[in-house]
Amino acid sequence: MEKSTPAKQVLFLTPDYPMWDGGVSALAEKFASFFGRHGHSVTVATPLQMAEDGAFDAQQSHRILRWKNVKDRYLKYYYAHWKLRRLLKREKFDHIICLTWHPFANAARRYCRGATLTVMANGNDFLENRWQRPFWKRRMHRAFHQADRVVCCSNESKRILLETIPRLETKTYALLPAVDPDEFITDTTPQQPPVLLTLGRVVARKGQDMVIRALPKILEEFPDVQYWVAGRGAHLESLKALVTQLGLENNVRFVGFVSAEERLRLYQECSIYLMPSRTIGNQGDFEGFGITYLEANACGRPTIGGRSGGVADAVLDGETGFLVNPESPDEIAGKTLCLLRDPELAARLGRLGRERIERELNWDVTARKLASLIGAA
């Protein structure tokens, strides 16, 4: 970004932000930090999620407004209108970026006072069944149509969005997420015995259950393999029950929520990163991209992802990892065994993944592209 670029007032509106985990949270934090480092005045408005949020916010160089975390989506929508109306009446912004259309985008357009409006689309935030009800469908279509531009997190998310909401072609772009290679270390040796890792929300989409079902076949050849499940979510208890049912208590470890420092350690200690994400029936629940694949690659680890959603943009099949049928424990086991049997192949895929990040999927490249799209570069 040129030094002569005039500083802009930029407002990020996001339902997730650290200390909460997840891809939207990471996107919002990295974009806000980048814009702040490059001379713009940045404000983030986001719900209060955890007791630790205040300590995190105090360490940031940009302003973070924490609003009440309203759970009911109808109340959340109208609460967002009320809060944004007050904020935008008091302050003027040049650019407003909504990390998801709900609950902020309609209110942002209504009260923006001349700011450009960018709405991001990740997958679940526009395709889930709940958004297809008439009340929400009208508001969702209005949010995307009234945006100045729409940014999708993968080519597949863009394709599905354009199928779902017509007449957006001229202002819709695919912008792949990224990671910061300097935050990850590659000169570490995986732990022995081998560790398989999935890090993310413990929900049906992520496919942790399919890795557990693949384990018996993997253990026939590598009986000491460990599978670590890091994260929290609604399916945790059902996964624990599955582990007990299959007698895998000695081979599966549930790590729970992990901090940024712990995430790095887990990536360094694992041999293979697996997240066979899948689309859940007709619920519109699919993986928009999957930043954790990049994080594992940044540590020099090969990845295995489900052949669904936008995962093909995150995992280059045969180059930075493998894509598998996410509903096939046999295929998951087969690709895992392929990497366990051939450490040189595993190391090569991890190295190529790291090189890709250094070349094109780092935050400087991605955030500069966003800044260029919205006219702040």
C-alpha positions as CSV (number, residue, x, y, z in Angstrom):
1,M,0.0,0.0,0.0
2,E,1.4,3.4,-1.0
3,K,2.4,5.7,1.8
4,S,0.4,8.5,0.1
5,T,-2.8,6.6,0.3
6,P,-5.2,8.6,2.4
7,A,-6.2,7.0,5.7
8,K,-9.7,5.6,5.8
9,Q,-12.2,5.0,8.5
10,V,-13.0,1.3,8.3
11,L,-15.6,-0.6,10.3
12,F,-15.6,-4.4,10.5
13,L,-18.9,-6.0,11.6
14,T,-18.5,-9.6,12.6
15,P,-20.4,-12.2,14.6
16,D,-17.2,-14.0,15.7
17,Y,-13.9,-12.5,16.9
18,P,-11.1,-13.7,19.2
19,M,-11.1,-15.1,21.7
20,W,-13.9,-17.1,19.9
21,D,-12.4,-19.5,17.4
22,G,-13.4,-20.3,13.8
23,G,-12.7,-19.1,10.3
24,V,-14.8,-16.0,10.4
25,S,-13.1,-14.9,13.7
26,A,-9.7,-15.4,12.1
27,L,-10.6,-13.5,8.9
28,A,-12.0,-10.5,10.9
29,E,-9.0,-10.3,13.2
30,K,-6.4,-10.6,10.4
31,F,-8.1,-8.1,8.1
32,A,-8.6,-5.6,10.9
33,S,-4.9,-5.9,12.0
34,F,-3.7,-5.4,8.4
35,F,-5.8,-2.3,7.8
36,G,-4.6,-0.9,11.1
37,R,-1.0,-1.5,10.3
38,H,-1.3,0.2,7.0
39,G,-2.5,3.5,8.4
40,H,-6.3,3.2,8.4
41,S,-8.4,3.9,11.5
42,V,-10.1,0.5,12.3
43,T,-13.1,-0.2,14.4
44,V,-14.4,-3.8,15.0
45,A,-18.0,-4.3,16.3
46,T,-18.7,-7.8,17.6
47,P,-20.6,-9.7,20.3
48,L,-19.1,-10.4,23.7
49,Q,-18.4,-14.1,23.6
50,M,-16.0,-15.1,26.5
51,A,-14.8,-13.8,29.8
52,E,-11.3,-13.4,28.3
53,D,-12.4,-11.0,25.6
54,G,-11.6,-7.9,27.6
55,A,-8.0,-8.9,28.2
56,F,-7.5,-9.7,24.5
57,D,-9.1,-6.4,23.4
58,A,-6.8,-4.4,25.6
59,Q,-3.8,-5.7,23.8
60,Q,-5.0,-4.7,20.3
61,S,-4.0,-1.6,18.5
62,H,-7.4,-1.0,16.9
63,R,-10.7,-0.3,18.6
64,I,-13.0,-3.1,19.5
65,L,-16.7,-2.5,20.4
66,R,-18.2,-5.4,22.3
67,W,-22.0,-5.6,22.1
68,K,-24.4,-7.8,24.0
69,N,-24.5,-11.3,22.6
70,V,-28.1,-11.8,21.7
71,K,-28.8,-15.4,20.8
72,D,-32.2,-15.3,19.2
73,R,-31.6,-14.5,15.6
74,Y,-34.7,-12.3,15.3
75,L,-33.7,-10.3,18.3
76,K,-30.1,-10.3,17.1
77,Y,-31.2,-8.8,13.8
78,Y,-33.2,-5.9,15.4
79,Y,-30.6,-5.4,18.1
80,A,-27.9,-5.0,15.3
81,H,-30.1,-2.3,13.7
82,W,-30.5,-0.4,16.9
83,K,-26.7,-0.6,17.8
84,L,-25.6,0.3,14.3
85,R,-28.0,3.2,13.9
86,R,-26.6,4.7,17.1
87,L,-23.0,4.1,16.0
88,L,-23.4,5.4,12.4
89,K,-25.3,8.4,13.5
90,R,-22.5,9.3,15.8
91,E,-19.5,8.4,13.6
92,K,-18.8,8.3,9.9
93,F,-16.9,5.6,8.1
94,D,-15.5,5.3,4.6
95,H,-15.8,1.5,4.3
96,I,-18.0,-1.0,6.1
97,I,-17.1,-4.7,5.9
98,C,-19.6,-7.3,7.1
99,L,-18.0,-10.7,7.6
100,T,-21.4,-12.3,7.3
101,W,-24.7,-10.8,6.0
102,H,-26.6,-11.6,9.2
103,P,-27.2,-9.7,11.4
104,F,-25.4,-6.5,10.3
105,A,-25.6,-6.0,6.5
106,N,-29.2,-4.7,6.1
107,A,-28.7,-2.1,8.9
108,A,-25.3,-1.2,7.6
109,R,-26.8,-0.3,4.2
110,R,-29.6,1.6,5.8
111,Y,-27.5,3.8,8.0
112,C,-24.1,3.9,6.3
113,R,-24.2,7.6,5.3
114,G,-22.2,7.1,2.0
115,A,-19.8,4.4,3.1
116,T,-19.0,1.6,0.7
117,L,-20.5,-1.7,1.9
118,T,-18.8,-5.0,1.4
119,V,-20.6,-8.2,2.4
120,M,-18.6,-11.5,2.7
121,A,-20.1,-14.9,2.0
122,N,-18.6,-18.1,3.5
123,G,-21.2,-20.8,2.9
124,N,-23.4,-21.6,6.0
125,D,-24.2,-17.9,6.3
126,F,-26.3,-17.9,3.2
127,L,-27.2,-21.6,2.4
128,E,-28.5,-23.1,5.7
129,N,-32.2,-24.0,5.8
130,R,-33.0,-21.3,8.3
131,W,-32.2,-18.6,5.8
132,Q,-34.6,-20.0,3.2
133,R,-37.7,-19.1,5.2
134,P,-39.5,-16.1,3.6
135,F,-38.7,-13.6,6.4
136,W,-34.9,-14.3,6.2
137,K,-34.7,-15.0,2.5
138,R,-36.0,-11.5,1.6
139,R,-33.6,-9.9,4.0
140,M,-30.7,-12.0,2.8
141,H,-31.3,-11.3,-0.9
142,R,-31.6,-7.6,-0.1
143,A,-28.3,-7.6,1.9
144,F,-26.3,-9.0,-1.0
145,H,-28.1,-7.1,-3.7
146,Q,-27.6,-3.8,-1.9
147,A,-23.9,-4.4,-1.2
148,D,-21.4,-2.5,-3.3
149,R,-19.4,-5.7,-3.6
150,V,-19.6,-9.4,-2.4
151,V,-16.5,-11.3,-1.4
152,C,-16.6,-15.1,-1.2
153,C,-14.1,-17.3,0.7
154,S,-13.6,-19.8,-2.1
155,N,-14.5,-20.4,-5.8
156,E,-17.0,-23.0,-4.7
157,S,-18.7,-20.6,-2.3
158,K,-18.9,-18.0,-5.1
159,R,-20.4,-20.6,-7.5
160,I,-23.1,-21.7,-5.0
161,L,-23.9,-18.1,-4.0
162,L,-24.5,-17.1,-7.6
163,E,-26.7,-20.1,-8.0
164,T,-28.6,-19.2,-4.8
165,I,-29.0,-15.5,-5.3
166,P,-29.1,-14.3,-9.0
167,R,-27.9,-11.1,-10.5
168,L,-24.8,-10.7,-8.4
169,E,-22.2,-11.7,-11.1
170,T,-20.8,-8.2,-11.8
171,K,-19.8,-7.5,-8.2
172,T,-18.9,-10.9,-6.7
173,Y,-15.4,-12.0,-6.2
174,A,-13.6,-15.0,-4.7
175,L,-10.8,-14.1,-2.2
176,L,-9.1,-17.1,-0.5
177,P,-8.3,-16.8,3.2
178,A,-4.7,-17.0,4.3
179,V,-2.4,-17.4,7.2
180,D,0.7,-15.6,8.5
181,P,3.7,-17.9,7.7
182,D,5.8,-16.1,10.4
183,E,3.5,-17.4,13.1
184,F,4.3,-21.0,12.2
185,I,7.5,-23.0,12.5
186,T,8.5,-25.8,10.1
187,D,11.7,-27.1,11.5
188,T,10.1,-29.5,14.0
189,T,9.9,-33.2,13.9
190,P,6.4,-34.9,14.3
191,Q,5.8,-36.6,17.6
192,Q,6.2,-40.4,17.9
193,P,4.1,-42.5,17.9
194,P,2.3,-40.7,15.0
195,V,-0.4,-38.2,15.8
196,L,-3.4,-37.4,13.6
197,L,-5.0,-34.1,14.3
198,T,-8.3,-32.3,13.6
199,L,-8.7,-28.8,14.9
200,G,-12.0,-27.0,14.6
201,R,-15.5,-26.9,15.9
202,V,-16.8,-30.3,16.9
203,V,-19.8,-30.3,14.5
204,A,-21.0,-32.9,12.0
205,R,-19.6,-31.0,9.0
206,K,-16.0,-31.4,10.1
207,G,-16.0,-35.2,9.9
208,Q,-14.3,-36.1,13.1
209,D,-16.6,-39.1,13.3
210,M,-15.4,-40.4,10.0
211,V,-11.7,-40.2,11.1
212,I,-12.7,-42.2,14.3
213,R,-14.4,-44.8,12.1
214,A,-11.3,-45.0,9.9
215,L,-9.0,-45.6,12.9
216,P,-9.5,-49.4,13.3
217,K,-8.1,-50.0,9.8
218,I,-5.2,-47.5,10.4
219,L,-4.4,-49.2,13.8
220,E,-4.0,-52.6,12.1
221,E,-0.8,-51.4,10.6
222,F,0.2,-48.6,13.0
223,P,-1.2,-49.7,16.4
224,D,0.3,-46.8,18.3
225,V,-1.3,-44.0,16.3
226,Q,-3.0,-41.3,18.3
227,Y,-5.9,-39.1,17.1
228,W,-6.3,-35.7,18.7
229,V,-9.6,-33.8,18.4
230,A,-9.1,-30.2,19.3
231,G,-12.1,-27.8,19.6
232,R,-15.5,-27.6,21.1
233,G,-19.0,-28.1,19.8
234,A,-22.4,-29.8,19.9
235,H,-21.2,-33.2,18.7
236,L,-18.5,-33.8,21.4
237,E,-20.6,-36.2,23.4
238,S,-21.6,-38.3,20.4
239,L,-18.0,-38.6,19.4
240,K,-17.0,-39.8,22.9
241,A,-19.8,-42.3,22.7
242,L,-18.5,-43.5,19.3
243,V,-15.0,-43.9,20.7
244,T,-16.3,-46.0,23.5
245,Q,-18.4,-48.1,21.1
246,L,-15.4,-48.9,19.0
247,G,-13.0,-49.4,21.9
248,L,-10.6,-46.7,20.9
249,E,-10.3,-44.9,24.3
250,N,-6.5,-45.5,24.3
251,N,-6.1,-43.9,20.8
252,V,-8.3,-40.9,20.8
253,R,-7.8,-37.8,22.9
254,F,-10.2,-34.9,23.2
255,V,-8.2,-31.7,23.7
256,G,-11.0,-29.1,24.0
257,F,-10.5,-25.4,23.2
258,V,-6.9,-24.4,22.5
259,S,-5.2,-21.1,22.6
260,A,-3.1,-19.8,19.7
261,E,0.1,-21.0,21.4
262,E,-1.4,-24.5,21.9
263,R,-2.6,-24.6,18.3
264,L,1.0,-24.1,17.1
265,R,2.2,-26.9,19.4
266,L,-0.5,-29.3,18.2
267,Y,0.4,-28.7,14.5
268,Q,4.1,-29.2,15.3
269,E,3.5,-32.4,17.1
270,C,1.1,-34.0,14.6
271,S,2.2,-36.1,11.6
272,I,-0.9,-35.5,9.5
273,Y,-3.7,-33.0,9.6
274,L,-7.1,-34.5,8.8
275,M,-10.5,-32.8,8.4
276,P,-12.7,-34.7,6.0
277,S,-15.3,-32.0,5.9
278,R,-18.6,-32.9,4.1
279,T,-21.8,-31.3,3.1
280,I,-24.6,-32.2,5.5
281,G,-27.6,-33.4,3.5
282,N,-30.0,-30.6,2.4
283,Q,-29.1,-28.4,5.4
284,G,-26.8,-26.2,3.4
285,D,-24.0,-26.9,5.8
286,F,-20.7,-27.1,3.9
287,E,-17.1,-26.2,4.4
288,G,-16.6,-22.8,2.8
289,F,-12.8,-23.1,2.8
290,G,-10.9,-24.3,5.9
291,I,-8.1,-22.1,7.3
292,T,-6.8,-24.9,9.5
293,Y,-5.5,-26.8,6.4
294,L,-3.3,-23.8,5.7
295,E,-2.2,-23.6,9.3
296,A,-1.0,-27.2,9.2
297,N,0.7,-26.6,5.8
298,A,2.4,-23.6,7.3
299,C,4.0,-25.9,9.9
300,G,5.1,-28.2,7.1
301,R,2.5,-30.9,7.7
302,P,0.5,-32.7,4.9
303,T,-3.3,-32.4,5.0
304,I,-6.2,-34.6,4.2
305,G,-9.5,-32.9,3.4
306,G,-13.0,-33.9,2.3
307,R,-13.8,-33.5,-1.3
308,S,-16.7,-31.0,-0.7
309,G,-17.4,-27.3,-0.5
310,G,-14.4,-25.0,-0.9
311,V,-11.9,-27.5,0.5
312,A,-10.3,-28.0,-3.0
313,D,-9.1,-24.4,-2.8
314,A,-7.4,-25.1,0.6
315,V,-6.0,-28.6,-0.2
316,L,-4.4,-29.1,-3.6
317,D,-4.9,-32.8,-4.2
318,G,-1.6,-34.5,-4.6
319,E,0.4,-31.3,-4.1
320,T,-0.2,-30.0,-0.6
321,G,-2.2,-33.0,0.7
322,F,-5.0,-35.3,-0.4
323,L,-8.7,-35.0,-1.0
324,V,-10.9,-37.9,0.0
325,N,-14.6,-38.9,-0.1
326,P,-15.6,-37.6,3.3
327,E,-18.2,-40.3,3.7
328,S,-15.7,-43.1,3.2
329,P,-13.7,-44.3,6.3
330,D,-11.9,-46.7,4.0
331,E,-10.6,-43.9,1.7
332,I,-9.7,-41.7,4.7
333,A,-7.7,-44.7,6.2
334,G,-6.1,-45.4,2.8
335,K,-4.7,-41.9,2.3
336,T,-3.7,-41.7,5.9
337,L,-1.8,-45.0,5.6
338,C,-0.2,-43.7,2.4
339,L,1.4,-40.8,4.3
340,L,2.3,-42.8,7.3
341,R,4.1,-45.4,5.2
342,D,6.0,-42.8,3.2
343,P,7.4,-40.0,5.5
344,E,9.3,-38.5,2.5
345,L,6.0,-38.0,0.6
346,A,4.4,-36.5,3.7
347,A,7.3,-34.1,4.1
348,R,7.2,-33.1,0.5
349,L,3.5,-32.3,0.5
350,G,3.9,-30.3,3.7
351,R,6.9,-28.4,2.2
352,L,4.9,-27.6,-1.0
353,G,2.0,-26.4,1.2
354,R,4.3,-24.1,3.1
355,E,5.8,-22.7,-0.2
356,R,2.3,-22.0,-1.5
357,I,1.5,-20.0,1.6
358,E,4.7,-17.9,1.4
359,R,4.0,-17.2,-2.2
360,E,0.2,-16.5,-2.4
361,L,-1.9,-17.4,0.6
362,N,-0.4,-15.1,3.3
363,W,-2.3,-12.3,4.9
364,D,-0.3,-9.5,3.3
365,V,-1.3,-10.8,-0.2
366,T,-4.9,-11.5,0.7
367,A,-5.6,-8.3,2.7
368,R,-4.0,-6.2,0.0
369,K,-6.4,-7.8,-2.5
370,L,-9.3,-6.9,-0.2
371,A,-8.1,-3.3,0.2
372,S,-7.8,-3.0,-3.6
373,L,-11.4,-4.4,-4.0
374,I,-12.9,-1.9,-1.6
375,G,-10.9,1.1,-2.8
376,A,-8.7,1.4,0.2
377,A,-5.4,0.7,-1.5
